[in-house]
Amino acid sequence: MESSKNVAACGEAGCVDNMQDEDSEWLSSLTEHELDFLISLKELATTKAKNIGRKDLSKKFDIKVLRALGFILLEYFKERVRNTPAISDADELLASLNNSGLSNLNCNRNHQTKPLH
């Protein structure tokens, strides 16, 4: 997916309010699946906010919050994979997840963050 399409798709989901250049660069580096995940997080937050009568709360889930949530959820998933002995190709899966745009809080893809332990 092209970077402008990533920004447009996330914009349609309402998660690009007050977006800075760094956020735009990071967003454009994501794959389509990673972007779908962020959009789903935003939609979930919006639905939950509506259900509790606090529609304004969904505006708090901007790109920075979604980026942090994506990182936290990915790190949690990787920890679960490490601790599940029944996954035969866990090393390959973890390597793939470490290369995910969601595992990087910095927009520079060459500087991967270290996993949380």
C-alpha positions in Angstrom: 0.0 0.0 0.0 1.4 3.5 -0.9 2.2 5.9 1.9 -0.5 8.4 0.9 -3.0 5.6 0.9 -2.0 4.6 4.4 -2.5 8.1 5.6 -5.8 8.4 3.8 -7.1 5.1 5.1 -6.1 6.0 8.7 -7.7 9.4 8.1 -11.0 7.8 7.1 -10.9 5.9 10.4 -10.4 9.1 12.3 -7.0 8.4 13.8 -4.8 11.1 12.2 -6.0 14.2 14.1 -3.0 16.4 15.0 -0.6 14.0 13.2 3.0 15.2 12.9 5.6 14.4 10.2 7.1 11.6 12.3 3.7 10.0 12.6 3.1 10.3 8.9 6.5 8.6 8.1 5.8 5.8 10.6 2.3 5.3 9.2 3.5 5.1 5.7 6.0 2.4 6.6 3.3 0.0 7.8 2.1 -2.9 5.8 -1.6 -3.2 4.9 -2.1 -5.8 7.7 -0.5 -3.5 10.3 -2.6 -0.6 9.1 -5.8 -2.8 9.3 -4.9 -3.7 12.9 -4.6 0.0 13.8 -7.9 0.9 12.1 -9.5 -2.0 13.9 -8.2 -0.7 17.3 -9.6 2.7 16.5 -13.0 1.3 15.5 -13.1 -0.8 18.7 -12.4 2.3 20.8 -15.0 4.3 19.0 -17.6 1.5 19.4 -16.9 1.1 23.1 -17.0 4.9 23.7 -20.4 5.1 22.0 -21.7 2.1 24.0 -20.9 3.8 27.3 -22.3 7.1 26.1 -18.9 8.9 25.8 -18.5 9.4 22.1 -16.0 12.2 22.8 -13.6 9.6 24.4 -12.9 8.0 21.0 -11.1 11.3 20.0 -8.4 10.5 22.6 -7.4 7.5 20.5 -5.2 9.4 18.0 -2.3 8.0 16.1 0.1 8.3 19.0 -2.2 6.3 21.3 -2.9 3.7 18.6 0.9 3.4 18.0 1.6 2.8 21.6 -1.3 0.3 22.0 -0.1 -1.5 18.9 3.4 -1.8 20.3 2.1 -3.0 23.7 -0.2 -5.6 22.2 2.5 -6.9 19.9 5.0 -7.2 22.8 2.4 -9.0 24.8 1.7 -11.4 22.0 5.4 -12.1 21.5 5.8 -12.9 25.2 2.9 -15.3 24.9 4.5 -17.0 21.9 7.8 -17.3 23.8 6.0 -19.0 26.7 4.0 -21.4 24.6 6.0 -24.6 24.0 3.5 -26.0 21.5 4.5 -23.5 18.8 7.0 -25.4 16.7 8.2 -22.4 14.6 8.2 -19.8 17.4 11.7 -18.5 16.4 10.5 -17.7 12.9 7.3 -16.2 14.1 9.2 -14.0 16.6 11.7 -12.9 14.0 8.8 -11.9 11.7 7.1 -10.0 14.5 10.3 -8.2 15.4 10.4 -6.8 11.9 6.9 -5.5 12.1 6.4 -1.7 11.9 4.3 -2.0 15.0 7.3 -3.2 17.0 9.1 0.0 16.3 8.2 3.1 18.3 10.8 5.1 16.2 9.9 5.9 12.6 13.4 4.9 11.4 13.0 1.3 10.4 16.8 0.7 10.8 16.6 1.4 14.5 14.4 -1.4 16.0 13.4 -1.1 19.6 14.5 -3.8 22.0 11.7 -6.1 23.1 10.3 -5.6 26.6 11.1 -8.4 29.1 
